[in-house]
């Protein structure tokens, strides 16, 4: 039986999540598997990989062949480098402590690179959010200015209408007074007689 380290697709349509599994090469892609050794989620940035490092190393050492994508994941996590270093120890090229030191140095460098990418993405996200907030505040200020202008025009129109009404009322009072003036003069004349 030839074993493969490969991905089994799960998740919903358009949002796939993959299980990293050890399976017989003749088994269906999402079907029966021997062991599940991890999870790969390409939907996050950077992609999330949760791998049981020891089990992946064991299966790589016993001859399980990774598919192209699984090989990239194992390489990214350092499984293939660790396997290579252990083979160097077996051949006597260097001792186990040197192999561990090389692997730990590589892992620290890799983690620093990943952290710098995460920080850069966070800063870019913050800058983008700040730009969006500034644009929204400019739009809001423009809207408030338009609303204030309309309100001022409406108040000016109301004041003009009130002034016009007052002027009409004053004119009507004058006309009434003027109309009442001859009658008042006649009444005054009658009183005087």
Kinemage of the C-alpha trace (Angstrom):
@kinemage 1
@onewidth
@group {chain A} dominant
@subgroup {mainchain}
@vectorlist {calphas} color= white
{ca unk a 1} P 0.000 0.000 0.000
{ca unk a 2} L 1.486 3.362 -1.009
{ca unk a 3} L 0.600 6.182 1.330
{ca unk a 4} L 0.230 9.830 0.457
{ca unk a 5} L 0.262 12.999 2.512
{ca unk a 6} L -2.472 15.053 0.893
{ca unk a 7} L -5.313 17.464 1.430
{ca unk a 8} L -8.957 16.511 1.942
{ca unk a 9} L -11.368 19.321 1.077
{ca unk a 10} L -13.959 20.434 3.651
{ca unk a 11} L -15.912 23.622 4.302
{ca unk a 12} L -18.545 25.331 2.239
{ca unk a 13} L -18.585 26.298 -1.407
{ca unk a 14} L -16.193 29.147 -2.120
{ca unk a 15} L -14.686 28.930 1.371
{ca unk a 16} L -12.748 25.665 1.464
{ca unk a 17} L -10.777 24.419 4.456
{ca unk a 18} L -8.490 21.428 4.024
{ca unk a 19} L -7.555 18.606 6.360
{ca unk a 20} L -3.996 17.356 5.959
{ca unk a 21} L -4.317 13.569 5.975
{ca unk a 22} L -2.352 10.391 5.446
{ca unk a 23} L -4.298 8.228 3.003
{ca unk a 24} L -3.915 5.312 0.642
{ca unk a 25} L -3.115 6.626 -2.820
{ca unk a 26} L -6.170 4.797 -4.236
{ca unk a 27} L -8.645 6.245 -1.716
{ca unk a 28} L -10.956 9.084 -2.823
{ca unk a 29} L -9.834 12.644 -2.138
{ca unk a 30} L -12.347 13.332 0.638
{ca unk a 31} L -12.859 9.693 1.543
{ca unk a 32} L -11.196 7.252 3.861
{ca unk a 33} L -7.856 8.188 5.412
{ca unk a 34} L -5.400 6.601 7.813
{ca unk a 35} L -4.672 9.593 10.012
{ca unk a 36} L -5.467 13.292 10.133
{ca unk a 37} L -2.308 15.267 10.933
{ca unk a 38} L -3.385 18.852 10.445
{ca unk a 39} L -5.571 21.600 9.072
{ca unk a 40} L -4.914 24.155 6.323
{ca unk a 41} L -7.065 27.269 5.926
{ca unk a 42} L -6.076 29.360 2.875
{ca unk a 43} L -8.849 31.906 3.501
{ca unk a 44} L -6.908 33.842 6.144
{ca unk a 45} L -3.995 36.159 5.432
{ca unk a 46} L -1.429 34.683 6.021
{ca unk a 47} L -2.837 31.181 5.568
{ca unk a 48} L -3.455 29.261 8.790
{ca unk a 49} L -1.651 25.938 9.116
{ca unk a 50} L -2.178 23.734 12.167
{ca unk a 51} L 0.109 20.718 11.772
{ca unk a 52} L 1.089 17.911 14.138
{ca unk a 53} L 4.784 18.279 13.441
{ca unk a 54} L 5.928 14.964 15.009
{ca unk a 55} L 3.335 12.882 13.154
{ca unk a 56} L 4.106 14.605 9.852
{ca unk a 57} L 7.821 13.963 10.377
{ca unk a 58} L 7.127 10.320 11.246
{ca unk a 59} L 5.090 9.756 8.090
{ca unk a 60} L 7.662 11.554 5.930
{ca unk a 61} L 10.399 9.339 7.415
{ca unk a 62} L 8.495 6.096 6.757
{ca unk a 63} L 8.040 6.977 3.101
{ca unk a 64} L 4.647 8.664 2.701
{ca unk a 65} L 4.794 10.777 -0.470
{ca unk a 66} L 3.354 14.290 -0.200
{ca unk a 67} L 1.357 15.817 -3.034
{ca unk a 68} L 2.633 19.098 -4.484
{ca unk a 69} L 0.541 21.308 -2.197
{ca unk a 70} L 1.162 19.109 0.834
{ca unk a 71} L 4.892 19.239 0.081
{ca unk a 72} L 4.767 23.045 0.077
{ca unk a 73} L 2.932 23.039 3.403
{ca unk a 74} L 5.411 20.575 4.936
{ca unk a 75} L 8.285 22.677 3.620
{ca unk a 76} L 6.718 25.852 5.008
{ca unk a 77} L 6.369 24.252 8.433
{ca unk a 78} L 9.917 22.846 8.331
{ca unk a 79} L 9.095 19.129 8.270
{ca unk a 80} L 11.150 18.492 5.139
{ca unk a 81} L 14.095 20.505 6.509
{ca unk a 82} L 13.986 18.524 9.755
{ca unk a 83} L 13.885 15.272 7.767
{ca unk a 84} L 16.880 16.437 5.731
{ca unk a 85} L 18.818 17.380 8.880
{ca unk a 86} L 18.042 14.018 10.513
{ca unk a 87} L 19.331 12.216 7.420
{ca unk a 88} L 22.537 14.285 7.722
{ca unk a 89} L 22.840 13.164 11.355
{ca unk a 90} L 22.414 9.511 10.279
{ca unk a 91} L 25.175 9.920 7.693
{ca unk a 92} L 27.461 11.569 10.245
{ca unk a 93} L 27.711 14.940 8.511
{ca unk a 94} L 27.011 16.694 11.827
{ca unk a 95} L 25.716 15.820 15.278
{ca unk a 96} L 22.162 16.056 16.531
{ca unk a 97} L 22.787 19.233 18.564
{ca unk a 98} L 24.040 21.051 15.451
{ca unk a 99} L 20.988 19.842 13.520
{ca unk a 100} L 18.669 21.148 16.267
{ca unk a 101} L 20.523 24.471 16.336
{ca unk a 102} L 20.175 24.864 12.543
{ca unk a 103} L 16.492 23.963 12.676
{ca unk a 104} L 15.771 26.353 15.577
{ca unk a 105} L 17.604 29.200 13.823
{ca unk a 106} L 15.573 28.576 10.653
{ca unk a 107} L 12.332 28.415 12.666
{ca unk a 108} L 13.071 31.710 14.449
{ca unk a 109} L 13.857 33.412 11.145
{ca unk a 110} L 10.637 32.012 9.631
{ca unk a 111} L 8.543 33.163 12.618
{ca unk a 112} L 10.088 36.655 12.435
{ca unk a 113} L 9.250 36.858 8.726
{ca unk a 114} L 5.661 35.745 9.359
{ca unk a 115} L 5.286 38.217 12.243
{ca unk a 116} L 6.604 41.072 10.102
{ca unk a 117} L 4.015 40.213 7.434
{ca unk a 118} L 1.236 40.123 10.034
{ca unk a 119} L 2.392 43.496 11.408
{ca unk a 120} L 2.557 45.009 7.922
{ca unk a 121} L -0.954 43.762 7.162
{ca unk a 122} L -2.218 45.175 10.460
{ca unk a 123} L -0.622 48.560 9.746
{ca unk a 124} L -2.052 48.568 6.229
{ca unk a 125} L -5.463 47.717 7.667
{ca unk a 126} L -5.155 50.521 10.222
{ca unk a 127} L -4.106 52.995 7.529
{ca unk a 128} L -6.981 51.891 5.323
{ca unk a 129} L -9.460 52.222 8.195
{ca unk a 130} L -8.083 55.689 9.000
{ca unk a 131} L -8.435 56.767 5.360
{ca unk a 132} L -12.011 55.474 5.257
{ca unk a 133} L -12.803 57.305 8.502
{ca unk a 134} L -11.350 60.563 7.155
{ca unk a 135} L -13.320 60.222 3.913
{ca unk a 136} L -16.514 59.548 5.857
{ca unk a 137} L -15.882 62.560 8.119
{ca unk a 138} L -15.401 64.798 5.041
{ca unk a 139} L -18.677 63.504 3.562
{ca unk a 140} L -20.425 64.055 6.884
{ca unk a 141} L -19.072 67.612 7.160
{ca unk a 142} L -20.267 68.362 3.605
{ca unk a 143} L -23.713 66.969 4.422
{ca unk a 144} L -23.906 69.003 7.634
{ca unk a 145} L -22.913 72.126 5.702
{ca unk a 146} L -25.672 71.519 3.138
{ca unk a 147} L -28.200 70.878 5.913
{ca unk a 148} L -27.124 74.055 7.768
{ca unk a 149} L -27.416 76.068 4.537
{ca unk a 150} L -30.934 74.722 3.889
{ca unk a 151} L -31.907 75.422 7.493
{ca unk a 152} L -30.598 79.002 7.242
{ca unk a 153} L -32.478 79.541 3.956
{ca unk a 154} L -35.662 78.171 5.520
{ca unk a 155} L -35.297 80.418 8.586
{ca unk a 156} L -34.609 83.427 6.352
{ca unk a 157} L -37.721 82.611 4.308
{ca unk a 158} L -39.764 82.262 7.520
{ca unk a 159} L -38.425 85.607 8.831
{ca unk a 160} L -39.244 87.257 5.501
{ca unk a 161} L -42.746 85.771 5.609
{ca unk a 162} L -43.217 87.011 9.202
{ca unk a 163} L -41.938 90.480 8.252
{ca unk a 164} L -44.256 90.543 5.233
{ca unk a 165} L -47.186 89.474 7.428
{ca unk a 166} L -46.309 92.156 9.958
{ca unk a 167} L -46.076 94.742 7.185
{ca unk a 168} L -49.464 93.645 5.825
{ca unk a 169} L -50.953 93.788 9.316
{ca unk a 170} L -49.520 97.299 9.842
{ca unk a 171} L -50.824 98.402 6.449
{ca unk a 172} L -54.251 96.923 7.241
{ca unk a 173} L -54.220 98.710 10.596
{ca unk a 174} L -53.327 101.992 8.874
{ca unk a 175} L -56.082 101.496 6.329
{ca unk a 176} L -58.528 100.661 9.094
{ca unk a 177} L -57.363 103.691 11.031
{ca unk a 178} L -57.636 105.841 7.913
{ca unk a 179} L -61.106 104.458 7.225
{ca unk a 180} L -62.111 105.065 10.812
{ca unk a 181} L -60.545 108.558 10.868
{ca unk a 182} L -63.336 110.340 8.897
{ca unk a 183} L -65.910 108.631 11.084
{ca unk a 184} L -63.958 109.642 14.173
{ca unk a 185} L -63.709 113.234 12.822
{ca unk a 186} L -67.441 113.249 12.218
{ca unk a 187} L -68.057 111.907 15.696
{ca unk a 188} L -65.767 114.531 17.134
{ca unk a 189} L -67.608 117.256 15.222
{ca unk a 190} L -70.906 115.990 16.495
{ca unk a 191} L -69.626 116.025 20.024
{ca unk a 192} L -68.296 119.497 19.503
{ca unk a 193} L -71.721 120.747 18.315
